[in-house]
């Protein structure tokens, strides 16, 4: 069974629940590290926990992080060595996140009105494949920046 880790702060409870149901309907096992309360929590802590668990476990297909806009939590996730977290704004960007950047995390904003349904963006991300070739060289360069 495919496995996904998902985590969210107080600004993204509804989108986390919606994406979790959607993933389960697609046959994924979903590990939820997110909150289900509107009590304020700090998204950097949520991102770090999810990313560290993702890397330590090694058996997740990908991860999802969500906050109010997706911006802060994706920035936090990208600070964790080995994580490439994309924040797509539409279906095209979701596809490119996988095809060109081989993202292992995807972020969404719970307070964002997306032009495309978040579930469709997620499906596109899941169903896309890394193109490799010149994109592999670029991903290697992205990962090389971690050592700076």
For each residue, the residues with C-beta under 8 A, 3 or more apart:
1: 27 28 29
2: 27 28 29 61
3: 28 29 30 31 59 60 61
4: 23 28 29 30 31 60 61 62 63 64
5: 30 31 33 50 53 54 57 60 63 64
6: 16 19 20 23 30 31 32 33 34 50 63 64 65 66
7: 16 32 33 34 46 47 49 50 63 64 65 66 73
8: 11 12 13 15 16 34 35 46 65 66 67 73 110
9: 12 34 35 41 42 43 46 66 67 68 73
10: 13 35 37 38 39 40 41
11: 8 43 66 67 68 69 109 110 111
12: 8 9 15 16 34 66 67 68 70 108 109 110 111
13: 8 10 16 17 34 35 36 37 38 110
14: 17 18 110
15: 8 12 18 19 66 108 109 110 118
16: 6 7 8 12 13 19 20 32 34 64 66 110
17: 13 14 20 21
18: 14 15 21 22 118 119
19: 6 15 16 22 23 64 66 108 118 119 122
20: 6 16 17 23 24 30 32
21: 17 18 24 25
22: 18 19 25 26 119 122 123
23: 4 6 19 20 26 28 30 122
24: 20 21 27 28 30
25: 21 22
26: 22 23 123 126
27: 1 2 24
28: 1 2 3 4 23 24 61
29: 1 2 3 4
30: 3 4 5 6 20 23 24
31: 3 4 5 6 53 60
32: 6 7 16 20
33: 5 6 7 46 49 50 53
34: 6 7 8 9 12 13 16 46 66
35: 8 9 10 13 39 41 46
36: 13
37: 10 13
38: 10 13
39: 10 35
40: 10
41: 9 10 35 45 46
42: 9 45 46
43: 9 11 46 47 65 67 72 73 76
44: 47 48 72 73 76
45: 41 42 48 49
46: 7 8 9 33 34 35 41 42 43 49 50 65 67 73 76
47: 7 43 44 50 51 65 73 74 76 77 80
48: 44 45 51 52 76 79 80
49: 7 33 45 46 52 53
50: 5 6 7 33 46 47 53 54 63 65 77 105
51: 47 48 54 55 63 65 77 80 82 83 85 105
52: 48 49 55 56 80
53: 5 31 33 49 50 56 57
54: 5 50 51 57 60 63 83 104 105
55: 51 52 58 80 82 83
56: 52 53
57: 5 53 54 60
58: 55
59: 3
60: 3 4 5 31 54 57 63
61: 2 3 4 28
62: 4 103 104 105 106 125 126
63: 4 5 6 7 50 51 54 60 77 83 85 104 105 106
64: 4 5 6 7 16 19 105 106 107 108 122
65: 6 7 8 43 46 47 50 51 70 73 74 76 77 85 105 106 107
66: 6 7 8 9 11 12 15 16 19 34 70 73 107 108 109 110
67: 8 9 11 12 43 46 70 71 72 73 107 109 110
68: 9 11 12 72 109 110 111
69: 11 72 109 111 112
70: 12 65 66 67 73 74 87 107 108 109 112
71: 67 74 75 87 109
72: 43 44 67 68 69 75 76
73: 7 8 9 43 44 46 47 65 66 67 70 76 77 107
74: 47 65 70 71 77 78 85 86 87 105 107
75: 71 72 78 79
76: 43 44 46 47 48 65 72 73 79 80
77: 47 50 51 63 65 73 74 80 83 85 105 107
78: 74 75 83 84 85
79: 48 75 76 83
80: 47 48 51 52 55 76 77 83
81: 146
82: 51 55 104 143 146
83: 51 54 55 63 77 78 79 80 104 105
84: 78 101 102 103 104 105 139 142 143
85: 51 63 65 74 77 78 103 104 105 106 107
86: 74 93 94 97 101 103 105 106 107 125
87: 70 71 74 106 107 108 109
88: 91 93 94 96 97 106 121 125
89: 93 114 115
90: 93 94 114 115 116 121
91: 88 94 95 116 120 121 124
92: 95 96
93: 86 88 89 90 96 97 121
94: 86 88 90 91 97 98 106 121 122 124 125 128
95: 91 92 98 99 124 125 128
96: 88 92 93 99 100 101
97: 86 88 93 94 100 101 103 106 125 128
98: 94 95 101 102 103 125 128 129 130
99: 95 96 128 129 130 131 135
100: 96 97 131 135 138
101: 84 86 96 97 98 135 138 139 142
102: 84 98 130 135 136 139
103: 62 84 85 86 97 98 106 125
104: 54 62 63 82 83 84 85
105: 50 51 54 62 63 64 65 74 77 83 84 85 86
106: 62 63 64 65 85 86 87 88 94 97 103 121 122 125
107: 64 65 66 67 70 73 74 77 85 86 87
108: 12 15 19 64 66 70 87 112 114 118 121 122
109: 11 12 15 66 67 68 69 70 71 87 112
110: 8 11 12 13 14 15 16 66 67 68
111: 11 12 68 69
112: 69 70 108 109
113:
114: 89 90 108 117 118 121
115: 89 90
116: 90 91 120 121
117: 114 120 121
118: 15 18 19 108 114 121 122
119: 18 19 22 122 123
120: 91 116 117 123 124
121: 88 90 91 93 94 106 108 114 116 117 118 124 125
122: 19 22 23 64 94 106 108 118 119 125 126
123: 22 26 119 120 126 127
124: 91 94 95 120 121 127 128
125: 62 86 88 94 95 97 98 103 106 121 122 128
126: 26 62 122 123
127: 123 124
128: 94 95 97 98 99 124 125
129: 98 99
130: 98 99 102 135 136
131: 99 100 135
132: 135 136
133: 136 137
134: 137 138
135: 99 100 101 102 130 131 132 138 139
136: 102 130 132 133 139 140
137: 133 134 140 141
138: 100 101 134 135 141 142
139: 84 101 102 135 136 142 143
140: 136 137 143 144
141: 137 138 144 145
142: 84 101 138 139 145
143: 82 84 139 140 146
144: 140 141 147
145: 141 142 148
146: 81 82 143
147: 144
148: 145
